Amino acid sequence: MLSACRLCQTLGFVSISSWILLFIGNCAFCYWVLRLGGSEWMEGWRSAFVLDWLPSFLWTSEQIKLYVLLCWVGHAAWFAIGLFLPGLRL
């Protein structure tokens, strides 16, 4: 039987430091979109590549902000869960 740490290494779970760095990067992206004008820059065809959502090229900057805000809330919840349950850090 594998220990919990060995099982995490075998399955390829993310380490806690990588988990935190990924979340910081995600927060930085969300801050850029929500506060620093990233949604205006992404309006149009760029949003389809950045957001990876086909109809996003039709969205206004406010709709892009809402989408990113909702994604950030979901990512924050997933981050909090992943802090305490390393098996869910995939």
TORKOL-4160 file (C-alpha; in steps of 0.2 Angstrom, whole numbers, padded with zeros to 4 digits, m for minus):
90
<pt num="1" X="0000" Y="0000" Z="0000"/>
<pt num="2" X="0006" Y="0017" Z="m0005"/>
<pt num="3" X="0008" Y="0031" Z="0008"/>
<pt num="4" X="m0002" Y="0047" Z="0005"/>
<pt num="5" X="0013" Y="0057" Z="0000"/>
<pt num="6" X="0019" Y="0043" Z="m0011"/>
<pt num="7" X="0002" Y="0042" Z="m0019"/>
<pt num="8" X="0002" Y="0060" Z="m0022"/>
<pt num="9" X="0019" Y="0059" Z="m0031"/>
<pt num="10" X="0013" Y="0044" Z="m0041"/>
<pt num="11" X="m0003" Y="0052" Z="m0047"/>
<pt num="12" X="0006" Y="0069" Z="m0051"/>
<pt num="13" X="m0003" Y="0081" Z="m0039"/>
<pt num="14" X="0003" Y="0098" Z="m0038"/>
<pt num="15" X="0014" Y="0103" Z="m0023"/>
<pt num="16" X="0007" Y="0116" Z="m0011"/>
<pt num="17" X="0020" Y="0129" Z="m0016"/>
<pt num="18" X="0015" Y="0127" Z="m0035"/>
<pt num="19" X="m0003" Y="0127" Z="m0030"/>
<pt num="20" X="0000" Y="0144" Z="m0021"/>
<pt num="21" X="0010" Y="0151" Z="m0036"/>
<pt num="22" X="m0003" Y="0146" Z="m0048"/>
<pt num="23" X="m0017" Y="0154" Z="m0038"/>
<pt num="24" X="m0006" Y="0170" Z="m0037"/>
<pt num="25" X="m0004" Y="0170" Z="m0056"/>
<pt num="26" X="m0023" Y="0168" Z="m0058"/>
<pt num="27" X="m0026" Y="0182" Z="m0046"/>
<pt num="28" X="m0014" Y="0193" Z="m0055"/>
<pt num="29" X="m0023" Y="0189" Z="m0072"/>
<pt num="30" X="m0040" Y="0192" Z="m0064"/>
<pt num="31" X="m0034" Y="0209" Z="m0057"/>
<pt num="32" X="m0027" Y="0214" Z="m0074"/>
<pt num="33" X="m0044" Y="0210" Z="m0082"/>
<pt num="34" X="m0055" Y="0218" Z="m0068"/>
<pt num="35" X="m0045" Y="0233" Z="m0063"/>
<pt num="36" X="m0032" Y="0237" Z="m0076"/>
<pt num="37" X="m0041" Y="0238" Z="m0092"/>
<pt num="38" X="m0038" Y="0220" Z="m0098"/>
<pt num="39" X="m0056" Y="0217" Z="m0102"/>
<pt num="40" X="m0056" Y="0232" Z="m0114"/>
<pt num="41" X="m0040" Y="0225" Z="m0122"/>
<pt num="42" X="m0048" Y="0208" Z="m0124"/>
<pt num="43" X="m0064" Y="0214" Z="m0132"/>
<pt num="44" X="m0067" Y="0206" Z="m0149"/>
<pt num="45" X="m0057" Y="0192" Z="m0157"/>
<pt num="46" X="m0043" Y="0192" Z="m0143"/>
<pt num="47" X="m0056" Y="0186" Z="m0130"/>
<pt num="48" X="m0058" Y="0169" Z="m0140"/>
<pt num="49" X="m0040" Y="0165" Z="m0137"/>
<pt num="50" X="m0038" Y="0172" Z="m0120"/>
<pt num="51" X="m0054" Y="0165" Z="m0112"/>
<pt num="52" X="m0055" Y="0150" Z="m0123"/>
<pt num="53" X="m0074" Y="0152" Z="m0125"/>
<pt num="54" X="m0081" Y="0153" Z="m0143"/>
<pt num="55" X="m0095" Y="0166" Z="m0141"/>
<pt num="56" X="m0083" Y="0177" Z="m0130"/>
<pt num="57" X="m0078" Y="0187" Z="m0146"/>
<pt num="58" X="m0096" Y="0194" Z="m0145"/>
<pt num="59" X="m0095" Y="0200" Z="m0127"/>
<pt num="60" X="m0093" Y="0218" Z="m0121"/>
<pt num="61" X="m0080" Y="0222" Z="m0108"/>
<pt num="62" X="m0092" Y="0222" Z="m0094"/>
<pt num="63" X="m0097" Y="0204" Z="m0099"/>
<pt num="64" X="m0079" Y="0199" Z="m0100"/>
<pt num="65" X="m0077" Y="0206" Z="m0082"/>
<pt num="66" X="m0092" Y="0196" Z="m0076"/>
<pt num="67" X="m0086" Y="0180" Z="m0083"/>
<pt num="68" X="m0068" Y="0183" Z="m0076"/>
<pt num="69" X="m0075" Y="0187" Z="m0059"/>
<pt num="70" X="m0086" Y="0172" Z="m0058"/>
<pt num="71" X="m0072" Y="0161" Z="m0063"/>
<pt num="72" X="m0061" Y="0169" Z="m0050"/>
<pt num="73" X="m0074" Y="0165" Z="m0037"/>
<pt num="74" X="m0074" Y="0147" Z="m0042"/>
<pt num="75" X="m0055" Y="0146" Z="m0043"/>
<pt num="76" X="m0054" Y="0154" Z="m0025"/>
<pt num="77" X="m0065" Y="0141" Z="m0018"/>
<pt num="78" X="m0056" Y="0127" Z="m0027"/>
<pt num="79" X="m0039" Y="0134" Z="m0021"/>
<pt num="80" X="m0046" Y="0134" Z="m0003"/>
<pt num="81" X="m0052" Y="0116" Z="m0005"/>
<pt num="82" X="m0035" Y="0111" Z="m0012"/>
<pt num="83" X="m0025" Y="0119" Z="0002"/>
<pt num="84" X="m0033" Y="0106" Z="0014"/>
<pt num="85" X="m0036" Y="0091" Z="0003"/>
<pt num="86" X="m0020" Y="0088" Z="m0008"/>
<pt num="87" X="m0029" Y="0074" Z="m0017"/>
<pt num="88" X="m0039" Y="0087" Z="m0026"/>
<pt num="89" X="m0025" Y="0097" Z="m0033"/>
<pt num="90" X="m0024" Y="0090" Z="m0050"/>
